[in-house]
Amino acid sequence: MIYSLCLLLILIGLYGVVVSRQTLKIVISLLIMNHGVHLLLLLIGYREAGSPPIVDPSISIAEFAAGAVDPLPQALVLTSIVIGLGVLALMVALCVRLYERYGTFDVTEIRRLRG
Amino acid sequence: MNVDVQTLIPLFVAVPLGMSLLVQLLARHRHVLAEVLTIITLLLLALMSCYSVGHSGIYHLGGWPTPVGIDMRLDALATLLLLAVNIVGLAVSLYSVDYMRRFTARSHFHSLFLLMVTGMNGVILAGDLFNLYVFLEVAAIASYSLVAFGCAHEELEASFKYIVLGSLSSALILTGVALVYGITGTLNLAYIAARIAETGRDTPLLLAFGLFICGFSFKAALVPFHAWLPDAHPAAPAPVSAMLSGVLIKAIGVYVLARLAFNVFGITDNELSLLRWLGLLSMVAGGLLATGQKDIKRLFAYSSISQVGFMVLGLGLGTPLGLVGGLYHLVNHAFFKSLLFLNAGSVEYATGTRKLKHLGGLNRQLPVTAATSLVGSMSIAGIPPFSGFWSKLIIVLACIESGYYGFATAAVLVSIVTLAYQLKVQRMAFFSALPETLKGLRREPPMMAVAMILLALGCIALSFAVLTGLREPWLISAAQQILTAGIFGD
């Protein structure tokens, strides 16, 4: 069930990328899509009523592993968010430069390239 | 000197990464120093990749053993790609010394260029899926900004198109990574492969594989996913176009596709036929679109789509001969397409235009460019005895051997189309009468000439690879065996 909400988020993002005419709206849609994927990754490591993935010396490793949340997807999501931030910064910078050159955020007016 | 190749593996990533930071620290305003540092780095990387020929190994990052730590693996296939990336990179770094003089902020160019090389080397050597994704993004982000480097209208527009489609494909790939981790519980390529061999592929894994095929077809610019390439590759400065078309679409596109399909997921007949049709479509559509182009770099960009189609067709046959053909064409294309883009850059540098109808008679004015572009054109068009002829011949023979006469016919016809548009470039740019406006051009600067000669020699040298036999060309056959060996061993 909750996985389908991630899918919904990804599809909303995809819809936004395809339909939007404003460069900044496309950027925001991509962001939504990316975060849908991040949530999916997090959910994969999630365990209902799981303990935090910090080793507790009072319980055995096997018991700990059976009860703890998987920490690896969290590490992956952190990395991916940082990458996403880099791409986002670059995209917004491109939008600003495009606005300086073309005087518009409208992608239907930004079209010198064809053929 | 005897260096353990194990210790070299991480250096392929660490050296360019460190240098790109060092260039920003030391040489931000000292362009000559930045250029020297870049050339030394690429020279070192090229020597390292020559040294690693015939070696293989797994490097455990930080000394952690395999299931816990991160692996980097070097094998014959990775070596082949490393050679292509770093030798082309060396030529491009030499070329950019003279070419980039027109631009401001050149140290940024060198840093981004080194980052792109870092990303590509990282993808080639990555032993697990998530690092592959991270390095892919490093290479992609560097290439987005390099496409926009000139900051003119077209460049920004092309870069925006590229970054939107690139992020979309990266999101698909990341979803695939998430699904694979969720099902197999590991990200290590060898462990995923072992897990798939053990329990087969259930539906979510199939979905993940589908997402990877879409995502990496975007990166490789196969035809339904190609829309960004004809804008992005011509808009970039010529050395960057050479890197993008020559090696980037292969290192982060075709190579990863082949690696995942053959070594990790274990490709089936249906999926092979999907690859064949993707290849055929790109080959035909790219070739036909290239013939109508008026801009020399745009023509070469469409031609890249067409040639990637040849590679994927070869890989999609799945037979040893087909794989040899695909990989051989991959390396050949890395050399001749980057050479052709450098030629186009040199023409633009001298004349200030890329429009074919404004050019003409340049074989007297730019002798080195004309001679090397003849080598490049003949190679790509498949004129014997140049390298492109052998790889295309192997692909056609492999099609016939597997009984796909239609694909073989299409491959032959598309090579004729290739010859047609290359002759168009040769005739309109180099052999027709010299227009009044182009009289008294200066010759190409020395470093640019050196870089083009280096790549032309590479093209010629590659045609000798076939001396060891049509079925087992030197270097390529070892790489093919990695793919046909199927799933990774430990």
Interface residues (C-beta under 8 A of the other chain):
Chain A: I10 G13 L14 V17 T23 I26 L30 M33 N34 V37 L40 L41 I44 L72 P73 L76 T79 S80 I83 G86 V87 L90 M91 L94 C95 R97 L98 R101 Y102 I110 R111 R112 L113 G115
Chain B: F130 Y133 V134 E137 I141 Y144 S145 A148 C151 A152 H153 E154 L156 E157 A158 S159 F160 K161 I163 V164 S167 L168 S170 A171 L174 T175 V177 A178 Y181 G182 L187 P230 D231 A235 G292 Q293 K294 D295 R298
